[in-house]
Amino acid sequence: MQAKASNADILTERTRLALADAEAQVNQLVLGKPREVRLAFTTLLAGGHLLIEDLPGLGKTTLARAMAASLGLDFQRMQFTSDLLPSDIIGVSIYDQAAREFRFHAGPVFTQLLLADEINRAPPRTQSALLEAMAEHQVTVDGTTHALPQPFFVIATQNPVDLAGTFPLPDSQMDRFLLRLHLGYPEAAAEREMLAGADRRDLIAHSMPRLSGEDVLALRSAVGSVHASEALVAYVQALLQESRRHPGVQVGLSPRAGLGLLRGARALALLDGRDHALPEDVQALFAAVAAHRLVPESEAERRDGLAEAILRTVAVD
């Protein structure tokens, strides 16, 4: 087994400790969800975007605000509604009579951490306005391309699709999210502490940033230095291939999903202080990366169940 990476190999000591402090602070603000917080940090460091699917009131917005505060990132929250227009997200060009030219007025997408709240309450045309921003970190308005601030990270929340007033996200939009997770109800002890403690919004407002945007970019760069062995790459490929022939699956995982899974495994290894990714990293992320991308043959098939079955089927060599 390889030794842990030295600070010089991947991170400075200051950045390594600051990353641990940032994760610890988010866990103090989002009680009883260490696994979900770890997955959110993994998504951020891997350069992906996060989809949180759950009932209202379970801490989705709190997680997004806590991460922005702890990471020192500019933050914008956008409430998606049925009458929201694409221009409300990306911005619009308005004619300036004094200057006799059109001037671009940036929308809320021009931030470092965007919370797209209840994204599936907006119609598909509006949902797709985020596609270019999420994939290319830029938007194009009237033929002019505008780069987004870096780092750029989208946390989108959606209500279960059986709730009233929701529009299912198209597959192309779902594929832009590296991970999908559920928060669920808190455990009894965490809920009691939350009820007896200070308001989460007040705690977040008084939280000090542990990192900066420049630190996050450095961490993302360091993720690329984490080693993934040929055996690990072969394991990921075997999972992709199994997903395409597994019983009950109509459409399996794309190469993009495999690239995201490997990137996420490297990010998880970095969070653990290692310079190499392990099969356990892939296994810890597989359901969160794969389930929302799989298309079942039958509506009765659970995507999460299919992902878990695929993972059990493929052995680690």
RODO-2510 file (C-alpha; in nm, 4 decimals, decimal comma):
residues 317
     n   res          X          Y          Z
     1     m     0,0000     0,0000     0,0000
     2     q     0,1242     0,3453    -0,0836
     3     a     0,2044     0,5914     0,1898
     4     k     0,0015     0,9019     0,2514
     5     a     0,0964     1,1997     0,0438
     6     s     0,3297     1,4562     0,1914
     7     n     0,2123     1,8159     0,2013
     8     a     0,4526     1,9032    -0,0782
     9     d     0,3064     1,6303    -0,2988
    10     i    -0,0468     1,7647    -0,3084
    11     l    -0,1333     2,0374    -0,0571
    12     t     0,0354     2,2891     0,1607
    13     e    -0,0100     2,2266     0,5309
    14     r    -0,2192     2,5421     0,5623
    15     t    -0,4583     2,4405     0,2861
    16     r    -0,4884     2,0852     0,4171
    17     l    -0,5789     2,2043     0,7661
    18     a    -0,8098     2,4759     0,6321
    19     l    -0,9962     2,2166     0,4241
    20     a    -1,0486     2,0000     0,7317
    21     d    -1,1640     2,3057     0,9292
    22     a    -1,4100     2,4020     0,6556
    23     e    -1,5626     2,0549     0,6489
    24     a    -1,5823     2,0481     1,0294
    25     q    -1,7549     2,3865     1,0350
    26     v    -2,0160     2,2757     0,7831
    27     n    -2,0814     1,9684     0,9978
    28     q    -2,1417     2,1985     1,2959
    29     l    -2,3989     2,3902     1,0915
    30     v    -2,5633     2,0908     0,9215
    31     l    -2,6075     1,8525     1,2116
    32     g    -2,5949     1,4772     1,1844
    33     k    -2,5094     1,4529     0,8134
    34     p    -2,1325     1,3871     0,7912
    35     r    -2,1627     1,1517     0,4928
    36     e    -2,3702     1,3994     0,2948
    37     v    -2,1342     1,6850     0,3805
    38     r    -1,8381     1,4744     0,2692
    39     l    -2,0139     1,4007    -0,0610
    40     a    -2,0845     1,7727    -0,1118
    41     f    -1,7164     1,8578    -0,0584
    42     t    -1,6186     1,5736    -0,2921
    43     t    -1,8404     1,7178    -0,5648
    44     l    -1,6943     2,0647    -0,5205
    45     l    -1,3308     1,9484    -0,5323
    46     a    -1,4021     1,7255    -0,8321
    47     g    -1,5272     2,0285    -1,0254
    48     g    -1,8800     1,8903    -1,0588
    49     h    -2,2261     2,0043    -0,9558
    50     l    -2,4543     1,8645    -0,6868
    51     l    -2,8233     1,7718    -0,7007
    52     i    -3,0052     1,7283    -0,3694
    53     e    -3,3435     1,5602    -0,3937
    54     d    -3,5618     1,5636    -0,0858
    55     l    -3,8700     1,7011     0,0828
    56     p    -3,8810     2,0715     0,1765
    57     g    -3,7378     2,1744     0,5123
    58     l    -3,4666     1,9099     0,5535
    59     g    -3,1615     2,1370     0,5312
    60     k    -3,0825     2,1594     0,1616
    61     t    -3,0566     2,5388     0,1638
    62     t    -2,8681     2,5327     0,4940
    63     l    -2,6038     2,3033     0,3430
    64     a    -2,5523     2,5347     0,0451
    65     r    -2,5258     2,8474     0,2591
    66     a    -2,2955     2,6754     0,5080
    67     m    -2,0589     2,5665     0,2313
    68     a    -2,0477     2,9141     0,0776
    69     a    -1,9750     3,0732     0,4159
    70     s    -1,7089     2,8181     0,5125
    71     l    -1,5340     2,8274     0,1745
    72     g    -1,5382     3,2057     0,1324
    73     l    -1,7328     3,1878    -0,1940
    74     d    -1,9702     3,4454    -0,3410
    75     f    -2,3225     3,3110    -0,3056
    76     q    -2,6502     3,3580    -0,4891
    77     r    -2,9781     3,1801    -0,4274
    78     m    -3,2355     3,1573    -0,7035
    79     q    -3,5869     3,0307    -0,6411
    80     f    -3,7113     2,8394    -0,9451
    81     t    -4,0799     2,8884    -1,0230
    82     s    -4,3166     2,8001    -1,3045
    83     d    -4,2948     3,1505    -1,4567
    84     l    -3,9142     3,1840    -1,4416
    85     l    -3,7483     3,2766    -1,7729
    86     p    -3,3989     3,1825    -1,8953
    87     s    -3,3019     3,5501    -1,8959
    88     d    -3,3870     3,5645    -1,5242
    89     i    -3,1009     3,3206    -1,4689
    90     i    -2,8272     3,4208    -1,7127
    91     g    -2,9033     3,7914    -1,7600
    92     v    -3,0129     4,0156    -2,0454
    93     s    -2,8764     4,2840    -2,2785
    94     i    -3,0474     4,6217    -2,2374
    95     y    -3,0042     4,9164    -2,4710
    96     d    -2,8251     5,2124    -2,3107
    97     q    -2,9563     5,5239    -2,4835
    98     a    -2,6799     5,7457    -2,3484
    99     a    -2,4040     5,5177    -2,4730
   100     r    -2,6055     5,4079    -2,7787
   101     e    -2,5180     5,0458    -2,7256
   102     f    -2,6475     4,7329    -2,5615
   103     r    -2,5060     4,6569    -2,2178
   104     f    -2,5197     4,3124    -2,0615
   105     h    -2,6772     4,2929    -1,7167
   106     a    -2,5554     3,9736    -1,5527
   107     g    -2,8036     3,7371    -1,3887
   108     p    -2,7590     3,5473    -1,0608
   109     v    -2,5653     3,2699    -1,2370
   110     f    -2,2638     3,5028    -1,2227
   111     t    -2,1489     3,3881    -0,8825
   112     q    -1,9190     3,1223    -0,7393
   113     l    -2,1790     2,9112    -0,5599
   114     l    -2,5288     2,9162    -0,7059
   115     l    -2,8162     2,7579    -0,5180
   116     a    -3,0815     2,6672    -0,7750
   117     d    -3,3633     2,6061    -0,5306
   118     e    -3,6463     2,3711    -0,6325
   119     i    -3,5114     2,3514    -0,9859
   120     n    -3,7852     2,1145    -1,0975
   121     r    -4,0581     2,3723    -1,0321
   122     a    -3,9436     2,5577    -1,3464
   123     p    -4,0365     2,4362    -1,6967
   124     p    -3,7755     2,2454    -1,9012
   125     r    -3,6848     2,5464    -2,1184
   126     t    -3,5780     2,7394    -1,8112
   127     q    -3,4015     2,4399    -1,6566
   128     s    -3,1932     2,4039    -1,9728
   129     a    -3,0683     2,7622    -1,9385
   130     l    -2,8224     2,6270    -1,6822
   131     l    -2,6806     2,3648    -1,9216
   132     e    -2,4122     2,5774    -2,0875
   133     a    -2,3197     2,7409    -1,7585
   134     m    -2,2764     2,4069    -1,5815
   135     a    -2,0904     2,2385    -1,8653
   136     e    -1,8779     2,5223    -2,0014
   137     h    -1,8642     2,7725    -1,7117
   138     q    -1,9854     3,0402    -1,9489
   139     v    -2,3064     3,1776    -2,0988
   140     t    -2,3790     3,3201    -2,4416
   141     v    -2,6217     3,6107    -2,4845
   142     d    -2,6864     3,7751    -2,8226
   143     g    -2,3843     3,5985    -2,9690
   144     t    -2,1459     3,7212    -2,7004
   145     t    -1,9848     3,4761    -2,4576
   146     h    -1,9456     3,5760    -2,0945
   147     a    -1,7187     3,3759    -1,8634
   148     l    -1,8493     3,2891    -1,5186
   149     p    -1,6555     3,3543    -1,1968
   150     q    -1,4228     3,0776    -1,0829
   151     p    -1,4640     2,8488    -0,9052
   152     f    -1,8202     2,7893    -1,0226
   153     f    -2,0334     2,5389    -0,8336
   154     v    -2,4062     2,4710    -0,8628
   155     i    -2,6069     2,3111    -0,5851
   156     a    -2,9555     2,2416    -0,7145
   157     t    -3,2406     2,1157    -0,5019
   158     q    -3,5476     1,9407    -0,6263
   159     n    -3,8627     1,8120    -0,4655
   160     p    -3,9735     1,4534    -0,5266
   161     v    -4,1380     1,4368    -0,8689
   162     d    -4,4676     1,3116    -0,7254
   163     l    -4,5247     1,6438    -0,5478
   164     a    -4,7605     1,8921    -0,7133
   165     g    -4,6171     2,1531    -0,9487
   166     t    -4,2971     1,9743    -1,0477
   167     f    -4,1441     1,9142    -1,3921
   168     p    -3,9084     1,6138    -1,4216
   169     l    -3,5533     1,7139    -1,5099
   170     p    -3,4553     1,5954    -1,8611
   171     d    -3,1828     1,3326    -1,8838
   172     s    -2,9394     1,5833    -2,0379
   173     q    -2,9802     1,8076    -1,7344
   174     m    -2,9511     1,5210    -1,4853
   175     d    -2,6253     1,4147    -1,6498
   176     r    -2,4712     1,7548    -1,5711
   177     f    -2,4825     1,6765    -1,2001
   178     l    -2,1863     1,4753    -1,0816
   179     l    -2,3624     1,3514    -0,7684
   180     r    -2,7189     1,3257    -0,6476
   181     l    -2,7894     1,2760    -0,2797
   182     h    -3,0708     1,2768    -0,0271
   183     l    -3,0451     1,4391     0,3155
   184     g    -3,3408     1,2720     0,4856
   185     y    -3,4719     1,3394     0,8315
   186     p    -3,2101     1,4047     1,1010
   187     e    -3,1445     1,1521     1,3750
   188     a    -3,3124     1,2197     1,7088
   189     a    -3,0026     1,3576     1,8844
   190     a    -2,9159     1,5927     1,5980
   191     e    -3,2752     1,7124     1,5725
   192     r    -3,2889     1,7812     1,9476
   193     e    -2,9657     1,9816     1,9291
   194     m    -3,1033     2,1753     1,6333
   195     l    -3,4308     2,2547     1,8105
   196     a    -3,2572     2,3641     2,1308
   197     g    -2,9764     2,5602     1,9627
   198     a    -2,9437     2,8910     1,7838
   199     d    -3,1038     2,9618     1,4482
   200     r    -2,8958     2,8072     1,1690
   201     r    -2,9140     3,1291     0,9665
   202     d    -2,7619     3,3284     1,2515
   203     l    -2,4859     3,0725     1,2967
   204     i    -2,4039     3,0784     0,9254
   205     a    -2,4026     3,4590     0,9199
   206     h    -2,1382     3,4629     1,1930
   207     s    -1,9260     3,1821     1,0459
   208     m    -1,5749     3,2699     0,9360
   209     p    -1,4476     3,1449     0,5978
   210     r    -1,1807     2,8772     0,6314
   211     l    -1,0792     2,8815     0,2653
   212     s    -1,0950     3,1192    -0,0309
   213     g    -1,1896     3,0849    -0,3945
   214     e    -0,8204     3,0650    -0,4823
   215     d    -0,7791     2,7790    -0,2338
   216     v    -1,0675     2,5905    -0,3919
   217     l    -0,9086     2,6260    -0,7360
   218     a    -0,5790     2,4979    -0,5948
   219     l    -0,7591     2,2013    -0,4400
   220     r    -0,9279     2,1209    -0,7694
   221     s    -0,5906     2,1278    -0,9397
   222     a    -0,4487     1,8991    -0,6702
   223     v    -0,7250     1,6449    -0,7361
   224     g    -0,5724     1,5874    -1,0794
   225     s    -0,2461     1,4833    -0,9124
   226     v    -0,4101     1,2026    -0,7144
   227     h    -0,3045     0,8697    -0,8654
   228     a    -0,5577     0,6278    -1,0126
   229     s    -0,3992     0,2927    -1,0965
   230     e    -0,4678     0,0970    -1,4141
   231     a    -0,6503    -0,1599    -1,2019
   232     l    -0,8792     0,1101    -1,0631
   233     v    -0,9509     0,2449    -1,4117
   234     a    -1,0326    -0,1110    -1,5238
   235     y    -1,2701    -0,1464    -1,2265
   236     v    -1,4534     0,1719    -1,3223
   237     q    -1,4780     0,0559    -1,6842
   238     a    -1,6192    -0,2787    -1,5683
   239     l    -1,8878    -0,0931    -1,3732
   240     l    -1,9767     0,1116    -1,6816
   241     q    -2,0022    -0,1971    -1,8995
   242     e    -2,2103    -0,3861    -1,6450
   243     s    -2,4524    -0,0922    -1,6229
   244     r    -2,5216    -0,1236    -1,9972
   245     r    -2,6170    -0,4920    -1,9838
   246     h    -2,7573    -0,5281    -1,6333
   247     p    -3,1131    -0,6664    -1,6148
   248     g    -3,3691    -0,3913    -1,5691
   249     v    -3,1519    -0,1159    -1,7192
   250     q    -3,2614     0,0410    -2,0466
   251     v    -2,9833     0,3019    -2,0739
   252     g    -2,6587     0,2534    -1,8863
   253     l    -2,3767     0,4860    -1,7895
   254     s    -2,1865     0,6988    -2,0391
   255     p    -1,8102     0,7536    -2,0535
   256     r    -1,8780     1,0972    -1,8992
   257     a    -2,0199     0,9220    -1,5934
   258     g    -1,7027     0,7115    -1,5705
   259     l    -1,4808     1,0180    -1,5930
   260     g    -1,6867     1,1844    -1,3198
   261     l    -1,6653     0,8748    -1,1014
   262     l    -1,2860     0,8651    -1,1303
   263     r    -1,2585     1,2374    -1,0635
   264     g    -1,4821     1,2006    -0,7608
   265     a    -1,2751     0,9083    -0,6307
   266     r    -0,9617     1,1202    -0,6576
   267     a    -1,1334     1,4065    -0,4726
   268     l    -1,2471     1,1721    -0,1953
   269     a    -0,8923     1,0406    -0,1606
   270     l    -0,7646     1,3976    -0,1327
   271     l    -1,0143     1,4703     0,1439
   272     d    -0,8781     1,1644     0,3264
   273     g    -0,5195     1,2858     0,2864
   274     r    -0,4133     1,0217     0,0342
   275     d    -0,2236     1,0618    -0,2923
   276     h    -0,3963     0,7608    -0,4517
   277     a    -0,7567     0,6585    -0,5041
   278     l    -0,8843     0,3200    -0,3870
   279     p    -1,1689     0,0903    -0,4949
   280     e    -1,3388     0,1885    -0,1688
   281     d    -1,3531     0,5485    -0,2951
   282     v    -1,5293     0,4352    -0,6120
   283     q    -1,7695     0,2180    -0,4131
   284     a    -1,8519     0,5000    -0,1718
   285     l    -1,9504     0,7264    -0,4632
   286     f    -2,0975     0,4871    -0,7174
   287     a    -2,4645     0,5038    -0,6201
   288     a    -2,4559     0,8833    -0,5874
   289     v    -2,2884     0,9171    -0,9294
   290     a    -2,4780     0,6446    -1,1155
   291     a    -2,8365     0,6203    -0,9901
   292     h    -2,9723     0,9423    -1,1417
   293     r    -2,8104     0,8610    -1,4774
   294     l    -2,9543     0,5114    -1,5169
   295     v    -3,2762     0,4716    -1,7147
   296     p    -3,4769     0,1709    -1,5898
   297     e    -3,6738    -0,0507    -1,8263
   298     s    -3,9725    -0,0222    -1,5977
   299     e    -4,1002     0,2590    -1,3767
   300     a    -4,1263     0,0004    -1,1011
   301     e    -3,7465    -0,0342    -1,0959
   302     r    -3,5705     0,1865    -0,8402
   303     r    -3,2660     0,3640    -0,9809
   304     d    -3,0871     0,3443    -0,6468
   305     g    -3,1557    -0,0278    -0,6285
   306     l    -3,0191    -0,0820    -0,9784
   307     a    -2,6993     0,1080    -0,8930
   308     e    -2,6485    -0,0986    -0,5791
   309     a    -2,7075    -0,4215    -0,7725
   310     i    -2,4533    -0,3233    -1,0379
   311     l    -2,1970    -0,2476    -0,7693
   312     r    -2,2507    -0,5881    -0,6072
   313     t    -2,2198    -0,7664    -0,9418
   314     v    -1,8761    -0,6319    -1,0363
   315     a    -1,5880    -0,7777    -0,8372
   316     v    -1,2666    -0,5900    -0,7560
   317     d    -0,9685    -0,7636    -0,9166
***
